[in-house]
Amino acid sequence: MRQRAFLTTLIAILLLAAVIAAGFHAVFTVAYVQASFYTHTPEGDRAAQQLKEELNAYLGSSTTFLDLDEVRATAESNPRFRVLSLEKHFPSAIALEIEERYAAFAVPSGEGFALVDNDGVRIDEVSSAESYIELKGDFSVSFVDGRAAGAYVNELLVMYSSFLQALGEPRANLLSISLVDSGASSRFDQFCIQTVEGVEIVIWNPSERPAEAGDAAVQKYLELTETERVRGSIVVQAVSATGDMNAEYFSEK
């Protein structure tokens, strides 16, 4: 009798647990995927619509046990996008803010160009470098797990951040960046930046304190008058005697 009573009690407990679990699942189930997209290109708009459909696959999932890392991976499966925020809104929603990456550089790739953002992420392929900052000269860029790699790539991204902070949209001011590899000491290597107005920015030894070099270059560029910007060059280099990063304007190249 005792054994039978025990089994009856156990079954009752299991049934109760099942009922509670079913009710819990019914209440804490994803019914809404609130995805807010910030896009700035037609391609981004189309990709956002497709991604919304993919995210809707999480409808009906358990809000409690849903893995947000998995949701993030889905949202960023298209390298064009990055997730700004992601959270659960109990009992029945997940909310995401998703931003389209902003293409900065056009890197020669096959018969066209790979578009790369300011983090070095490869986001698209295009046939023309028009409207982007073209990388020229001795740059040899490869891609590892979707990110740009190679000599002077990190220095390039660090310097570009200086222009990004100061100008807001460097593509409106810069046409191309060329690497001149001397083949000898890095002291003789250069970044040659061609501006829209005409003045060239020459940064010697770009591997030396690239953040300071970028800051000095863009500050001197902003100090130039409209007349000065159409010609000449800005030369940026560290002064060995003082250690200062110096940027000087010359009216003739």
Buried (B, 14 or more C-beta within 10 A) or exposed (E): EEEEEEEEEEEEEEEEEEEEEEEEBEEBBBEEBEBEBEBEEEBBEEBBEEBEEBBEEBEEBEBEEBEEEEBBEBBBEBBBBBBEEBEBEEBBBBBBBBBBBBBBBBBBBEEBBBBBBBBBBBBBEBEEBEEBBBBBBBBBBEBEEEBBEBBBBBBBBBBBBBBBEBBEEBBEBBBBBBBBBEEEEBEEBBBBBBBEBBBBBBBBBBEBBBEBBBBBBBBBBEEBEEEBBEBBBBBBBBEEEEEEBEBEBEEEE
